[in-house]
Amino acid sequence: MWAFASYFVWRIIGDPVFTAAYLAIGVIAFFFVPSAVKGSRRKSATAAYREGKNRALFQEHTLRIERDVFAHESVASEGRLKWEYVEAVDVTDDFTFIYVSALAAHIIPKHGVIRGDYDAFVQEAHKRWQESTCAFEHLDNDIA
């Protein structure tokens, strides 16, 4: 795209040195701007978490899988979310992410579990989420 724009700069201005400089700026920006933006996002996120005390964030949490809901409880809060409103359940080698929205998730570290069977919990959570997602999509298809 930048090369295409450089062609028009050369056609309009007619100066090959200026056109080469314009093209070089584009190539440099292509390689360095993404890393600069990533670093900026990281700094912003870190600053946001450092801003408050975040006392509730690192307290012990109890997570339960109930018949129709995912339940969580801590000293600071408790809540229940129907499985059909869970956005996703993603599993890595060390963590499970139960997304309650596109930007928020319960992050469960495998090695941070104090009581209960981590693998059985994750398997059941993924199963309940998939079942509710299939039922919810089927319902949407019936309405449409």
N, C-alpha and C positions, 0 to 999 in steps of 0.2 A: 504494500500500500504506500509506504513511504517512498519507495523507488518510483512508483507511478507519479506521486506528487512531485518528486525531484525532476522527472521528465518535463512536467509542466512549468516548473521554475526555470529550467534550462530554456524551454521554448519561449517563455515570456521575457526573461531577463537576458538570455543569450550569453551569460558569463559562465564558462565551465568551472572556474575556481569557486565562485559562489555556490554553484550547483553541487560541487563535490563537498563543500563545507556543509551545506544543507543536508546532504545524504549522510555524511559522517555523524552529524548531530543525531539524526534519526537512528542510526545503528547503535550509537552509544546509549541513547535513551532506551532502546529496545532491550539492552542487556542490564542496565543499571536501575531503571525506574521500578521494575517489579520488586527488586530486593529492598529498595528504599521504602516503598509502600508497605511491604511486609514488616519491616523493622518499625515503621511508624505505628502500624496496627498493634504490634506486640507491646510497644511502649505505652500506648493508650490503654490497652487491656490491663497491663500490669499496674498502671497508675490508678485505674478504676478500682481494682481489688485492694490496693494499698490505702485507698482513701478512707474506707470505713474500718471498723474493728472486725467485722465479719465473724463475730463470736459464734453464731449459729452454724456457720459453714463447716467447721471442723469438729463439731460435737458428734457423739455417738448417735447413729440413726438406726431405727428398726424398720426394716422393709418387710412387707407381707404380701403374699399373693392370695387374694380372696376370690370368691366365686366369680364376681363380675368386675372387680376393681384391683388396682395396684394401690396399696396403702403404704404410707410412710409416717414415721413418728420420731420426734426428737424432743429435747427439752424445750426447744423454741417453738416448734410447730407440729402440726399433724395434718394429714390430708389423705384424700381418697380420689383416685382418678379412674373413671371407667376405661377399660382396655381399648374400646373403640376410639378413644380420644388420645391414646398414646401415639405419638407420631412415628416412632421407630424404636426398635431394640437392636443395638449393634454390639457385637462382641469382638474383642481383640484377645490376644494372649494374656494380657494383664488386667484388662478393665471390661466392664459392661456398661453401656450407656443406654439408659431408658429415657428417651426424648419425650418431654411433656410439651414441647413446642419446637419450632425450628431453631431457636436460640438457647433453650434451656433443657438440661438433662440431669437426671440423677446419675452420678458417676460412681460406680461400685468397683473399688480396687479389689482384685482377687485376693491379694495378700493382706488386705485390711479387714477381712471378715473375721469377727470374733466368735460368733456362734452360728451354727447352721451349716448346711451343705451348699457351698457356693455353686458348684456345677449343677446340682439338682434345681436350685433356685433359678439359675440362668436358663436352663432348659425349659422349665415350666413357664417362666416369663416370656420367652420367645414363642412358645407354643400358644399361650393365651393371646398374645398380641397378634400372631398370625391368624388364629381362629377368628378373633374379633374383626380384624382387617378384612378377611374374606367375607364375613357376614355383612359388614358395613358396605363393602363394595357391591355385594349382591343386592342389598337394599337400595343402593343408589341406582343400580341398573333397572330394578323393578319400577322405580319412580319415573325414570327417564323414559 
